[in-house]
Amino acid sequence: MSTRRRLRGYLLSALGLAVAVSLGSAKATADLNPAALSYQMPNQIHWVDDPGGVSQAIVHGDPTKPGLYIVLTKWHAHHMSHPHFHPNDRFITVLSGTWWVGTGTKYDPDSTVAMPTGSFVTHFAKQVHYDGAKDEDCVLEIVGEGPATATPAEVK
């Protein structure tokens, strides 16, 4: 099965997670079979703050290793990344707030485009972009194939 086809399947699963997160948590019951599914309630998702203005929670896989990963990323207001690229395609759903995206090697936050809640964005492998939050926090679900690295690409 091709990587794109496999990622599409994973993406459908990830979109289901996005819908569940955005609509709130359902009641878990003691009748659920742990061999059939696993889940994390919102208060069980472990968020880690980064000094760069983001918080992240790994909900599936390990972004530092080969294989599928799903990460929730919260961009805090007034924080943006600088131009960079990733080695593999990444698939992003905006779960809340407005996420701002730009392309190219020159950092220009004024040229970014708003992606409101519900938007879906693909970061194509090895293509330069920058992104973040302006006036409000935003939460993203990022699905990709690891290892997930970011290579700086800013031209000043």
Legacy VTK file of the C-alpha trace (Angstrom):
# vtk DataFile Version 3.0
C-alpha trace
ASCII
DATASET POLYDATA
POINTS 156 float
0.000 0.000 0.000
1.417 3.417 -0.923
2.385 5.909 1.755
-0.194 8.418 0.489
-2.964 5.806 0.547
-1.975 4.653 4.039
-1.858 8.271 5.228
-5.327 8.898 3.782
-6.624 6.022 5.904
-4.856 7.382 8.959
-6.173 10.813 8.109
-9.766 9.604 8.219
-9.086 8.167 11.673
-7.409 11.391 12.733
-10.337 13.459 11.488
-12.604 11.324 13.667
-10.392 12.227 16.625
-10.565 15.894 15.635
-14.350 15.804 15.559
-14.471 14.095 18.948
-12.094 16.657 20.476
-13.926 19.614 18.955
-17.367 18.395 20.022
-16.346 17.607 23.569
-15.842 14.358 25.354
-18.329 11.516 25.315
-19.072 9.586 28.475
-16.793 6.603 28.872
-18.358 3.550 30.354
-16.907 0.582 32.194
-18.304 -1.612 29.393
-15.647 -0.581 26.854
-13.288 -3.386 25.897
-9.646 -2.185 26.136
-8.697 -4.789 23.508
-11.065 -3.039 21.081
-10.074 0.593 21.604
-8.128 3.017 23.702
-9.034 6.569 24.569
-7.870 9.604 26.470
-10.274 12.040 28.039
-9.277 15.698 27.705
-7.969 15.809 31.293
-5.725 12.798 30.525
-3.962 14.372 27.547
-0.481 15.448 28.655
0.453 18.883 27.294
4.074 20.055 27.330
4.907 23.765 27.097
7.704 24.874 24.799
9.485 28.203 25.270
8.852 28.963 21.579
5.187 29.809 22.213
3.580 26.413 21.682
2.259 23.575 23.804
2.150 20.052 22.416
0.510 16.741 23.278
1.527 13.543 21.497
-1.628 11.459 21.170
-0.281 8.711 18.892
3.142 7.426 17.924
6.479 9.144 18.436
7.351 12.057 16.131
11.073 11.420 16.666
10.869 7.906 15.192
9.769 6.467 11.828
6.032 5.847 11.586
2.697 7.574 11.965
2.301 10.225 14.638
-0.532 12.494 15.719
0.254 15.606 17.736
-2.036 18.261 19.158
-0.327 21.643 18.983
-1.528 24.802 20.686
-0.036 27.999 19.282
-0.250 30.724 21.910
-1.317 34.197 20.800
1.426 36.395 19.333
3.824 33.538 18.508
4.928 32.514 15.015
7.527 30.151 13.608
10.112 31.357 11.105
10.565 29.835 7.625
11.360 26.123 7.775
10.485 22.829 6.116
9.817 19.213 7.086
11.100 16.013 5.413
7.608 14.468 5.002
4.085 15.647 4.235
2.087 16.780 7.269
-1.697 17.007 7.458
-3.140 19.656 9.748
-6.698 20.315 10.954
-7.476 23.534 12.828
-9.504 22.429 15.863
-10.006 25.862 17.429
-9.018 29.471 16.904
-7.385 30.917 13.806
-4.030 29.655 12.543
-1.981 31.887 10.273
0.162 30.401 7.477
2.729 31.810 5.080
5.158 30.447 2.497
8.628 31.346 1.279
12.018 31.946 2.814
11.407 35.594 3.796
9.671 35.906 7.163
6.706 38.258 6.721
3.907 37.713 9.272
1.824 40.425 7.570
1.561 38.229 4.454
0.138 35.201 6.292
-3.332 33.872 5.503
-5.947 33.038 8.146
-7.035 29.405 8.527
-10.149 29.428 10.761
-11.472 26.554 12.863
-12.290 23.568 10.648
-9.671 24.348 8.001
-7.479 21.557 6.647
-3.925 22.246 5.456
-1.240 20.033 3.931
2.402 20.960 4.448
4.146 19.299 1.528
7.533 17.713 2.169
10.563 19.988 1.788
8.460 23.084 1.001
9.211 26.218 3.018
6.502 27.704 5.228
5.968 29.516 8.527
2.926 29.732 10.752
1.497 30.528 14.142
-1.082 32.516 16.066
-1.762 36.236 15.986
-4.433 37.597 18.350
-5.749 34.340 19.822
-4.579 30.860 20.721
-5.262 28.125 18.186
-5.206 24.332 18.488
-4.120 22.075 15.633
-4.089 18.354 15.049
-0.982 17.414 13.051
-0.718 13.996 11.405
2.482 12.870 9.744
5.151 10.251 9.197
8.187 10.492 11.451
10.795 11.333 12.114
9.388 14.872 12.282
12.130 17.417 11.985
12.107 21.098 11.085
14.948 22.544 9.012
15.369 26.334 9.191
15.127 28.014 5.783
14.918 31.750 6.479
16.737 34.158 4.173
17.327 37.508 5.836
LINES 1 157
156 0 1 2 3 4 5 6 7 8 9 10 11 12 13 14 15 16 17 18 19 20 21 22 23 24 25 26 27 28 29 30 31 32 33 34 35 36 37 38 39 40 41 42 43 44 45 46 47 48 49 50 51 52 53 54 55 56 57 58 59 60 61 62 63 64 65 66 67 68 69 70 71 72 73 74 75 76 77 78 79 80 81 82 83 84 85 86 87 88 89 90 91 92 93 94 95 96 97 98 99 100 101 102 103 104 105 106 107 108 109 110 111 112 113 114 115 116 117 118 119 120 121 122 123 124 125 126 127 128 129 130 131 132 133 134 135 136 137 138 139 140 141 142 143 144 145 146 147 148 149 150 151 152 153 154 155
